[in-house]
């Protein structure tokens, strides 16, 4: 015979409120213990897409481009580094009637 176990918060509305209060207190304690110093960051990041175009292959439209992450120095505003994150070749799932699409030649 299997007896279904009830959670503490399911006993009554009062025990539900106790359970909610316990979770809020635990979250508050966890936030206090993991709090980090609020010192300013030395750089900020920007995500940029370059060389973007749409191509049609086998009757389907794909979005192509290169996605870069730029690290910019907060004090000077100068570009510190530029990193290629991904070369994009994604199937387009929306209406492309107003987009210029290039038909790629088959090799």
C-alpha positions as CSV (number, residue, x, y, z in Angstrom):
1,X,0.0,0.0,0.0
2,X,1.4,3.4,-1.1
3,X,0.5,6.5,0.9
4,X,0.9,9.8,-0.9
5,X,3.2,12.1,1.1
6,X,1.9,15.7,1.6
7,X,4.1,18.7,1.5
8,X,4.2,21.0,4.5
9,X,2.8,23.9,2.4
10,X,-0.2,21.7,1.4
11,X,-1.5,21.2,4.9
12,X,-3.3,24.5,5.3
13,X,-3.2,28.2,4.1
14,X,-1.3,29.0,7.3
15,X,1.5,26.4,6.6
16,X,1.6,27.7,3.0
17,X,2.4,31.2,4.3
18,X,5.1,29.8,6.6
19,X,6.7,28.0,3.7
20,X,6.7,31.1,1.5
21,X,8.2,33.2,4.4
22,X,10.9,30.5,4.9
23,X,11.8,30.7,1.2
24,X,12.0,34.5,1.2
25,X,14.3,34.4,4.3
26,X,16.5,31.7,2.8
27,X,16.8,33.7,-0.4
28,X,17.7,36.9,1.6
29,X,20.4,35.0,3.5
30,X,21.8,33.5,0.3
31,X,22.0,37.0,-1.3
32,X,23.8,38.4,1.7
33,X,26.4,35.6,1.7
34,X,27.1,35.9,-2.0
35,X,27.1,39.6,-2.3
36,X,30.0,41.0,-4.3
37,X,31.8,44.3,-4.1
38,X,30.3,46.9,-6.4
39,X,33.5,48.1,-8.1
40,X,33.2,49.4,-11.6
41,X,34.2,47.1,-14.5
42,X,37.3,48.0,-16.6
43,X,35.6,47.2,-19.9
44,X,32.2,46.8,-21.5
45,X,31.2,44.4,-24.2
46,X,29.3,45.0,-27.4
47,X,28.0,42.3,-29.8
48,X,28.2,43.3,-33.5
49,X,27.1,41.5,-36.6
50,X,29.2,42.1,-39.7
51,X,29.1,40.9,-43.4
52,X,25.4,40.1,-43.0
53,X,23.4,38.9,-46.0
54,X,20.4,36.6,-46.8
55,X,20.9,33.7,-49.2
56,X,18.5,31.3,-50.8
57,X,19.7,27.6,-50.9
58,X,17.5,24.8,-52.1
59,X,14.3,26.9,-51.9
60,X,15.0,28.0,-48.3
61,X,16.3,31.4,-47.1
62,X,19.3,31.6,-44.7
63,X,20.7,34.5,-42.7
64,X,24.5,34.7,-42.9
65,X,27.0,36.8,-41.1
66,X,29.8,37.0,-38.6
67,X,29.1,37.8,-34.9
68,X,31.9,39.6,-33.0
69,X,32.4,40.6,-29.4
70,X,34.1,43.9,-28.9
71,X,35.7,44.7,-25.6
72,X,35.8,48.5,-25.1
73,X,37.8,50.2,-22.3
74,X,35.4,52.2,-20.1
75,X,37.8,55.0,-19.3
76,X,39.1,55.7,-22.8
77,X,36.3,54.3,-25.0
78,X,38.9,52.5,-27.2
79,X,38.5,49.1,-28.6
80,X,40.7,46.7,-26.5
81,X,39.9,43.4,-28.3
82,X,37.7,42.0,-31.1
83,X,36.7,38.3,-31.0
84,X,34.8,36.3,-33.5
85,X,32.1,34.4,-31.6
86,X,30.2,32.7,-34.4
87,X,29.9,32.4,-38.1
88,X,26.1,32.5,-38.6
89,X,24.2,30.4,-41.2
90,X,20.7,30.2,-39.8
91,X,17.4,29.2,-41.4
92,X,15.0,32.1,-41.6
93,X,11.6,31.2,-40.2
94,X,9.8,34.5,-40.8
95,X,8.4,36.4,-43.9
96,X,11.3,37.4,-46.2
97,X,9.2,39.2,-48.9
98,X,10.7,42.6,-48.0
99,X,14.3,41.4,-47.7
100,X,16.9,41.3,-50.4
101,X,17.9,37.7,-50.9
102,X,20.9,36.6,-52.8
103,X,20.7,33.3,-54.7
104,X,23.9,31.4,-54.2
105,X,25.4,29.4,-57.1
106,X,25.7,25.7,-56.7
107,X,29.3,24.5,-56.7
